[in-house]
Structures are given as C-alpha cells and as structure tokens.
Amino acid sequence: MEVIIDRFEGDYAVVEIEKGKLVNMPRILVPNAKEGDVVKIIIDKDLTKKRKEHVKDLVNDLFID
C-alpha cells in the first residue's frame, strides 16, 4: 500500500489513502518524511515467519528442562 503525506498535525501525519480518504498515522513512523512524500507500507512475510519461529523457540526454552 502507498500513502501520501498530506500534512502534519502535532504527533500525527495526515496521510491520503485510497480514493482520497485521509487518516492519521503516528509521525514517529515516518520521522524524515515531508508533505507530499509517498510512503510504502509492506508486510514482510519472511521476517514475520522468522520472528514467529524465534518466539516459539523462546517459549520452548522456558518449558523444556
């Protein structure tokens, strides 16, 4: 998904999503962005899988003696 930064209001970036709809996004997520910048939001399936495996390993380590 791509969003366009419309403006900043306090701690939020007001971004335009599909069909001109505006929503607030925490400004901390786009610290170096400026009005008019296009921000891509992706879901990294590989990294998600690795994190889930890591958490599973941590849980297993807690309960295995």
C-alpha positions as a Python dict, from the first residue, in 0.01 Angstrom:
ca = {
    (1, 'M'): (0, 0, 0),
    (2, 'E'): (117, 350, -73),
    (3, 'V'): (9, 655, 123),
    (4, 'I'): (80, 1020, 52),
    (5, 'I'): (163, 1258, 334),
    (6, 'D'): (-85, 1542, 315),
    (7, 'R'): (28, 1736, 622),
    (8, 'F'): (150, 1708, 980),
    (9, 'E'): (-63, 1782, 1284),
    (10, 'G'): (117, 1751, 1616),
    (11, 'D'): (228, 1391, 1666),
    (12, 'Y'): (46, 1271, 1354),
    (13, 'A'): (100, 1268, 982),
    (14, 'V'): (-228, 1304, 798),
    (15, 'V'): (-195, 1066, 504),
    (16, 'E'): (-408, 1010, 199),
    (17, 'I'): (-502, 652, 131),
    (18, 'E'): (-726, 510, -139),
    (19, 'K'): (-988, 733, -300),
    (20, 'G'): (-872, 1049, -125),
    (21, 'K'): (-957, 929, 225),
    (22, 'L'): (-741, 1091, 495),
    (23, 'V'): (-625, 907, 808),
    (24, 'N'): (-385, 981, 1092),
    (25, 'M'): (-57, 795, 1117),
    (26, 'P'): (185, 836, 1409),
    (27, 'R'): (453, 1078, 1295),
    (28, 'I'): (723, 866, 1462),
    (29, 'L'): (673, 604, 1187),
    (30, 'V'): (790, 850, 921),
    (31, 'P'): (1049, 1066, 1102),
    (32, 'N'): (1220, 1212, 796),
    (33, 'A'): (917, 1249, 572),
    (34, 'K'): (786, 1573, 429),
    (35, 'E'): (450, 1681, 293),
    (36, 'G'): (388, 1521, -44),
    (37, 'D'): (617, 1222, 20),
    (38, 'V'): (490, 881, -81),
    (39, 'V'): (532, 614, 186),
    (40, 'K'): (511, 243, 103),
    (41, 'I'): (370, 9, 366),
    (42, 'I'): (453, -358, 319),
    (43, 'I'): (404, -681, 509),
    (44, 'D'): (734, -869, 519),
    (45, 'K'): (620, -1232, 528),
    (46, 'D'): (974, -1371, 560),
    (47, 'L'): (1061, -1152, 857),
    (48, 'T'): (724, -1229, 1018),
    (49, 'K'): (793, -1602, 986),
    (50, 'K'): (1140, -1562, 1141),
    (51, 'R'): (1002, -1363, 1434),
    (52, 'K'): (731, -1622, 1499),
    (53, 'E'): (991, -1900, 1494),
    (54, 'H'): (1211, -1704, 1734),
    (55, 'V'): (924, -1652, 1980),
    (56, 'K'): (831, -2019, 1953),
    (57, 'D'): (1191, -2114, 2035),
    (58, 'L'): (1193, -1881, 2336),
    (59, 'V'): (870, -2033, 2469),
    (60, 'N'): (1004, -2384, 2416),
    (61, 'D'): (1322, -2295, 2604),
    (62, 'L'): (1115, -2178, 2901),
    (63, 'F'): (932, -2507, 2938),
    (64, 'I'): (1198, -2760, 2846),
    (65, 'D'): (1436, -2873, 3120),
}
